Amino acid sequence: MSNDIFEKCTKFTAVRDLQTAGIYPYFKRVETVQGPVVKIDGKEKIVLCSNNYLGLADHPKVIEGAVLAAKQYGTSCTGSRFVNGTNDLHEKVERKFAKFVGKESAILFTTGHHSNLGALSSLVGKGEFVITDKLDHASIIDGCRLSFGGEMLRFRHNDMGDLERQLIKVQSKGTSALIVIDGIFSMEGDIAKFPEISALAKKYGARVYVDEAHSLGVLGKNGKGTGEYFNMEPEVDVLMATASKSLASIGGFIASRSEVITYIKHTARSLIFTASLPPACVGAIDVALDILQDEPERRAKLWENTNKMKEGFQSLGFDTRTSESPIIPITVGEDMKAFQMCAMLFEEGIFASPIVSPAVPEGQAIIRTSYMATHTDEHLEMILDKFEKVAKQLGIIPGGSIRKKMAKSSYNIKNRRWNFSFSDNNKFAAATKRWLKNLWFTK
Ligand SMILES: Cc1ncc(COP(=O)(O)O)c(C=O)c1O
């Protein structure tokens, strides 16, 4: 054991290896607004890895909302919500959000991550249990770990038998539990089995907390999320949502009964011990919430794009796993293949992101694609063409595709800019795995 705390940094080679190989996919420098197309290194790329589902991040009215709020309230609240950092705009937006999702009250945190940290650590106390789906988002895991004396149990993804087994364990201890699920799961793009989860929660006297980060604005007739999608809105005991996706800003909401919100407001450390959301971000949320409700055609277009892409990928022979939403994972296989595929797609003008183990099971790395209402048919056609071209090069889909248009094209491997071969696989894979395992610590 070294006595220099920095030794681990010296030994951290994963990033260097990936950069040397030319397949490092992270921290790309975007030079434009976050629309369906961005510029990186002066070149246009179609974006396939954002959560700008309704395409509001560059909407003139949302930008104007941010500017007006900054002019009226300044650039920062310079303190916590608890002390000097609450203004009337925060409270207006909280009331608007609570009304929209049909809850008595809501509280706005500085990020979605902070919401999960604060609400979960506050609600799950000593001797109590939180039961999470194994594919729940990292911020949920972090929130559970921050609970003082609460215990975490986990059930296999969307597996109701396993959930019931965990509930029976809690019952045998004679204490209470909170079940926490994502509405739409952020990597696989499938939807929680909410009706069954709710029925089990009732049977065992547990409460249900739904993270609607990816479902707000997306699921349900009015975009209210999972509860509305299943016509079971009152059954969602605590609704969490981020403002960083469909609402094109940043921030996180927790909505529930008034007494629950009052409790969280006065006990959540990630609310009390951090500065409040800046006015510009709140102003953007205020306008985005109106547009979300006033322009349902955006949600309709998002689903049209989603359906087109799912069918398109499947007709090309890609495995889209269990996706039921605008998040469509494309199975690639080995981790390093996913890194390489993203590098190749990038060269072809597509900005996509690899998701490798342990975020997904070993050998089942994916490219997580996600869609916006503002992707045009031309963008979508180009995405399918480029995926087909690159995937054939990598042997992910067989040749002889039915997309005749592409039959002639071939990827010029000689001109590639990366310096990678599959013989490097083990070396890169081992270092990368160590890094990501520590980052995700989900297994
Ligand atoms: C399911 C889920 N919950 C919570 C968060 C955290 O939200 P934010 O990025 O607003 O902090 C994310 C972010 O990606 C998410 O996907």
PDBQT file of the ligand as one rigid body, heavy atoms in Angstrom, charges set to zero:
ROOT
HETATM    1  C1  LIG A 501     -33.345   8.528 -13.955  1.00  0.00    +0.000 C 
HETATM    2  C2  LIG A 501     -32.555   9.737 -13.567  1.00  0.00    +0.000 A 
HETATM    3  N1  LIG A 501     -32.753  10.278 -12.360  1.00  0.00    +0.000 NA
HETATM    4  C3  LIG A 501     -32.067  11.370 -11.956  1.00  0.00    +0.000 A 
HETATM    5  C4  LIG A 501     -31.144  11.971 -12.767  1.00  0.00    +0.000 A 
HETATM    6  C5  LIG A 501     -30.390  13.178 -12.272  1.00  0.00    +0.000 C 
HETATM    7  O1  LIG A 501     -30.933  14.310 -12.848  1.00  0.00    +0.000 OA
HETATM    8  P1  LIG A 501     -30.080  15.645 -13.124  1.00  0.00    +0.000 P 
HETATM    9  O2  LIG A 501     -29.230  15.384 -14.325  1.00  0.00    +0.000 OA
HETATM   10  O3  LIG A 501     -31.134  16.649 -13.367  1.00  0.00    +0.000 OA
HETATM   11  O4  LIG A 501     -29.263  15.906 -11.921  1.00  0.00    +0.000 OA
HETATM   12  C6  LIG A 501     -30.917  11.455 -14.039  1.00  0.00    +0.000 A 
HETATM   13  C7  LIG A 501     -29.919  12.095 -14.922  1.00  0.00    +0.000 C 
HETATM   14  O5  LIG A 501     -29.473  11.620 -15.899  1.00  0.00    +0.000 OA
HETATM   15  C8  LIG A 501     -31.636  10.306 -14.458  1.00  0.00    +0.000 A 
HETATM   16  O6  LIG A 501     -31.439   9.767 -15.655  1.00  0.00    +0.000 OA
ENDROOT
TORSDOF 0
